[in-house]
Amino acid sequence: MVVLFVLIALAAIGLLTGVHWYVWRRLVRDTTARGGWARRTGTAAAFALPLISVGALVAGRAGAPFPLQRALAWPGYLWLALLLYLTLALLAGEAVRPLLGAWLGRHEKSADVRSTGGPAAAAGPAAAPSGAPATASAPVGAAARNADGATTAPAGAAGGLPAALADNSAPAAAATPNGAGTAVASGSVKAGDATGEAVTAAADGVVTATAGGTGAAVADGGANAVANGAVKGVEGPAEGATGEAGVGGVVGSEGAGPAPSRRLFVARAVAVGATAVAAGTVGYGTYTVLRGPRVKRITVPLAKLPRGAHGFRIAVVSDIHLGPILGRAHTRRVVETVNRTNPDLVAVVGDLVDGSVADLGPAAEPLRALSARHGSYFVTGNHEYYSGADEWVDRVRELGLRPLENERTELPGFDLAGVNDVAGESEGHGPDFGKALGDRDRSRASVLLAHQPVVIHDAVKAGVDLQLSGHTHGGQLWPGTYVAELANPTAAGLERYGDTQLYVTRGAGAWGPPVRVGAPPDVTVVELASTRA
């Protein structure tokens, strides 16, 4: 058993480590410059946040002071929820990346064609005006020569790039006798006028003369180099050609402002979109919990229920989860919601707390105000056994609720029974259906309070008509809803198992992150209906 626990723990740690690395890579490494403050800040957060989350998870059971538990809980648990939706959004973004990159590529290609005068200019060399010497395409690594046979502009560079691009500098093209520009890279040249002009070397190797006397050499995703001054028959140095190295290449040049590469733009766009989606989802999910549960109503017909009990209303409350985040104010909201339904009976079906009576006793105090014609009842959940079940059973009794510890009480029209949670088996206080239901009159309708739905098969054997449960939270955080459905016979709602019906509420609070997505909290009013009415 210990070996299995260790293996599961190692698998969980490995999974969390991998997920954090993936999120860091996409949000930090791919979008920031190496050595920059943004990279350093993001990396520090990638280490600190998981440590805070682990601290939030273990602080309560380790007996940490309650103020420390509260300080760790908010950032630690919220980060876990945010991590889930960041991961899902970034994974969805993997499908968007190639589509966005392709769209940008087509847009840039279209812009290049327009800037070179149309498809004809981009397709091949342009004819020189009358009186200007013919220009030629210079292969990479070769030098262009003027009419005197002198070399005028180097064209070769390491890696197959023009020399003007190899060291982030762009020498101006030398003028021929009539001032026409000469290509410095493999491509075609559009001649200038007799006064001499600078040239622009584009990423596709097409060189065109500009009218402003300034030429720019641009590498694909690389540096922007600006040649200052008109060409006057000699090579001119490129000024302002230094660029700032970033993810995917050089991202900017002095005097020209930032010019992110296509890859960097796509990475940042996906990161911003994923962060916005994740933050919005977690924000709304937090609001859903903090505003309090909503009332849900269902009608359950029972064949054995007499006419006199027709319409009997049970307010079912589960999984309030008082703790370092949800406290006294949350209890008050739940109690007010229950009392507004004017129930005949209140059933609190476990997981009331996540902490000791010493820490959370004041937070549970508003339960004293619960009001129902036939009283309020309580059964333990698994979290009570993590928090001192015996002390909490005594505490809820002081607050006016009646604990049903494997016992039964007779109410007008039906029997109400309750069993301990299965987590109590390790302490010798597990569910005992024989003790709770063994000697009852089976001609009477019976309603069972049991925290976990998994005991439904025992309830069927005991002849229970209706079992009321919680525990699942309905999955709490989508897509955890699918996990809850796999792990429980019923994740939420009403289902029938033989002659027994099972209703599972999503609960009124939240465990861990105070967030619910796709599984809103509820207080369910179950109205019993007699088939004889």
C-alpha positions, -999 to 999 in steps of 0.1 A, spaced: 0 0 0 28 24 9 46 15 -24 14 23 -44 10 56 -26 46 66 -34 42 56 -70 10 77 -73 27 106 -56 57 105 -79 34 103 -110 14 133 -97 47 153 -91 59 144 -126 27 154 -142 26 188 -124 63 194 -132 56 187 -169 25 209 -170 43 238 -153 73 235 -177 49 236 -207 31 267 -194 64 284 -186 77 276 -221 46 290 -239 40 320 -217 75 330 -207 103 315 -228 86 319 -262 74 355 -256 103 372 -238 139 381 -245 167 361 -228 180 380 -197 152 405 -197 132 414 -167 100 398 -181 119 365 -185 133 366 -150 100 376 -134 80 348 -153 106 322 -144 105 332 -107 67 329 -107 69 295 -124 90 282 -94 71 301 -66 35 294 -75 37 256 -75 55 257 -41 27 279 -27 1 255 -41 18 225 -24 20 245 8 -18 253 6 -25 216 1 -5 203 31 -7 232 55 -40 221 72 -30 185 77 4 194 88 -11 215 116 2 249 104 -12 280 121 -46 289 107 -34 325 96 -6 308 76 -32 284 60 -53 314 49 -23 332 35 -13 302 14 -48 291 4 -59 320 -18 -29 322 -41 -21 285 -40 -55 272 -48 -64 299 -73 -31 291 -92 -42 255 -95 -74 265 -111 -57 290 -134 -30 264 -143 -58 240 -154 -74 264 -178 -41 279 -190 -30 244 -200 -63 237 -218 -62 271 -236 -26 268 -246 -32 233 -259 -61 246 -280 -37 274 -291 -14 248 -307 -40 243 -334 -42 281 -339 -5 287 -342 0 272 -378 -32 288 -390 -22 323 -377 14 319 -390 1 309 -425 -23 339 -426 5 363 -416 28 347 -442 3 354 -470 -3 389 -457 34 397 -457 39 382 -491 11 403 -505 26 434 -488 60 426 -504 45 423 -539 28 456 -535 60 473 -522 80 461 -553 55 474 -578 35 442 -584 41 407 -594 62 416 -624 87 435 -604 90 407 -579 93 380 -605 125 390 -622 150 418 -631 136 451 -643 147 468 -674 170 498 -669 161 532 -683 177 543 -715 213 554 -709 217 533 -678 239 502 -678 223 469 -676 221 453 -642 226 417 -634 217 393 -607 248 387 -586 251 353 -570 256 351 -533 293 353 -525 301 373 -557 309 410 -561 291 434 -585 313 454 -608 308 488 -624 318 500 -658 354 503 -649 355 467 -637 360 477 -601 343 458 -574 315 480 -559 295 460 -534 302 427 -517 273 402 -519 284 371 -501 280 362 -465 282 332 -442 252 309 -443 242 320 -478 230 355 -467 243 387 -483 272 403 -465 251 433 -457 230 410 -435 257 388 -420 268 412 -393 236 433 -390 251 461 -411 240 472 -446 265 490 -467 249 513 -492 252 502 -528 279 518 -549 268 539 -578 276 531 -614 287 559 -637 252 571 -642 242 566 -605 222 535 -609 221 512 -578 239 479 -579 225 447 -563 242 435 -531 223 403 -529 210 377 -554 180 393 -570 170 419 -594 177 457 -594 155 486 -603 177 514 -615 176 548 -599 182 582 -614 215 599 -623 219 615 -589 224 582 -572 201 566 -547 202 541 -519 187 507 -524 164 485 -503 174 448 -501 144 428 -491 142 393 -477 134 378 -511 165 393 -527 147 419 -548 165 452 -547 146 484 -556 156 520 -556 139 544 -533 133 581 -538 142 593 -503 178 585 -505 177 559 -477 180 521 -482 171 494 -458 184 458 -458 160 434 -441 167 397 -433 139 373 -429 130 375 -392 163 391 -386 178 426 -383 167 459 -398 196 478 -412 192 514 -425 217 530 -448 220 567 -442 225 590 -471 223 589 -509 247 569 -530 274 591 -545 296 566 -562 313 552 -531 302 527 -505 285 543 -475 283 528 -440 249 516 -426 239 534 -395 214 523 -370 218 487 -380 221 472 -346 191 450 -334 179 436 -302 181 398 -300 148 382 -290 129 350 -293 129 338 -329 155 363 -341 162 400 -339 130 419 -329 138 455 -334 162 482 -346 172 516 -333 151 544 -346 126 520 -361 107 508 -330 100 472 -322 93 449 -351 85 414 -338 91 385 -361 62 364 -372 70 336 -348 72 360 -319 40 377 -329 22 343 -330 36 332 -297 26 364 -280 -9 364 -295 -16 329 -284 -2 336 -249 -23 367 -245 -54 349 -257 -49 319 -235 -43 340 -204 -74 361 -211 -96 330 -215 -81 312 -184 -84 343 -162 -119 350 -173 -130 314 -167 -114 313 -132 -128 348 -124 -164 338 -132 -160 304 -115 -148 322 -83 -178 346 -84 -201 315 -88 -189 301 -55 -187 333 -35 -222 345 -44 -236 314 -27 -256 284 -38 -287 285 -59 -319 266 -51 -327 235 -72 -360 217 -69 -369 182 -78 -399 159 -71 -393 122 -62 -423 98 -63 -422 71 -36 -446 42 -39 -447 35 -1 -452 71 9 -486 77 24 -509 105 12 -503 124 45 -466 128 36 -472 139 1 -453 171 -6 -429 167 22 -398 189 14 -363 181 24 -336 207 19 -304 188 10 -271 205 17 -237 190 11 -200 199 8 -201 233 24 -163 229 30 -157 256 56 -119 262 57 -92 289 52 -111 304 22 -148 298 28 -157 309 63 -185 324 84 -199 346 57 -203 316 34 -221 296 61 -245 325 66 -253 326 28 -260 289 28 -283 291 59 -302 320 44 -307 302 12 -320 271 30 -343 290 53 -359 309 23 -371 275 10 -392 269 42 -383 232 43 -399 205 64 -365 190 71 -329 199 65 -303 172 57 -266 181 58 -250 152 41 -213 155 50 -181 175 42 -191 204 63 -155 214 72 -119 213 62 -102 220 95 -104 216 133 -131 228 156 -106 251 172 -100 269 138 -134 267 123 -159 265 152 -168 302 148 -173 298 110 -199 270 117 -218 291 142 -245 304 117 -258 268 114 -276 274 146 -301 295 127 -313 266 104 -350 264 106 -372 234 96 -405 220 109 -390 185 116 -355 196 124 -320 194 109 -299 163 105 -263 156 98 -241 127 86 -203 127 83 -184 130 51 -148 119 44 -134 154 52 -148 152 87 -125 123 93 -96 144 81 -106 171 106 -115 153 138 -149 137 132 -158 131 169 -152 167 178 -173 179 149 -202 155 156 -203 170 191 -201 205 177 -230 202 152 -251 187 180 -244 218 201 -255 239 170 -289 222 170 -284 195 143 -290 159 151 -262 136 139 -273 102 125 -244 78 132 -256 45 117 -290 51 131 -326 58 122 -355 79 133 -392 76 124 -409 107 109 -446 111 98 -449 89 67 -413 75 64 -382 64 81 -351 87 80 -317 69 84 -281 80 82 -248 61 79 -212 72 86 -190 79 56 -168 51 43 -137 71 53 -145 63 89 -137 26 84 -100 34 91 -111 46 126 -137 18 132 -166 41 124 -176 31 89 -211 27 75 -232 0 92 -264 -6 72 -275 -34 95 -275 -12 125 -292 17 107 -318 -2 88 -318 -39 98 -348 -40 121 -371 -15 105 -406 -21 90 -401 -24 53 -436 -15 45 -428 20 54 -410 43 29 -373 50 38 -349 78 30 -312 73 36 -286 101 42 -251 89 30 -223 112 19 -209 92 -9 -230 78 -38 -208 46 -39 -228 30 -11 -259 29 -33 -256 -9 -38 -257 -15 -1 -287 8 1 -304 -14 -26 -298 -45 -6 -312 -28 25 -345 -19 7 -340 18 8 -364 38 -13 -344 70 -17 -307 78 -10 -296 114 -7 -258 120 -12 -232 146 -21 -194 143 -23 -189 146 -61 -193 184 -64 -206 175 -99 -169 175 -109 -166 212 -97 -141 221 -125 -148 211 -161 -136 188 -175 -135 172 -140 -171 165 -146 -162 136 -168 -138 123 -141 -166 125 -115 -189 105 -138 -163 78 -141 -155 76 -104 -191 76 -91 -223 57 -99 -240 91 -103 -221 124 -104 -252 146 -101 -289 144 -103 -315 117 -99 -311 81 -111 -327 47 -103 -309 15 -92 -335 -13 -90 -362 -2 -66 -339 25 -50 -336 60 -63 -304 80 -58 -301 118 -58 -267 135 -57 -264 172 -51 -234 192 -64 -229 207 -30 -230 243 -16 -193 251 -15 -160 241 -31 -129 221 -21 -95 235 -29 -99 263 -54 -130 284 -46 -140 280 -82 -167 261 -100 -169 257 -138 -197 237 -154 -210 225 -119 -227 254 -101 -233 250 -63 -268 243 -52 -291 236 -23 -317 211 -35 -352 209 -23 -364 173 -27 -402 171 -26 -415 137 -18 -446 126 -38 -470 98 -29 -481 77 -58 -513 72 -38 -522 109 -38 
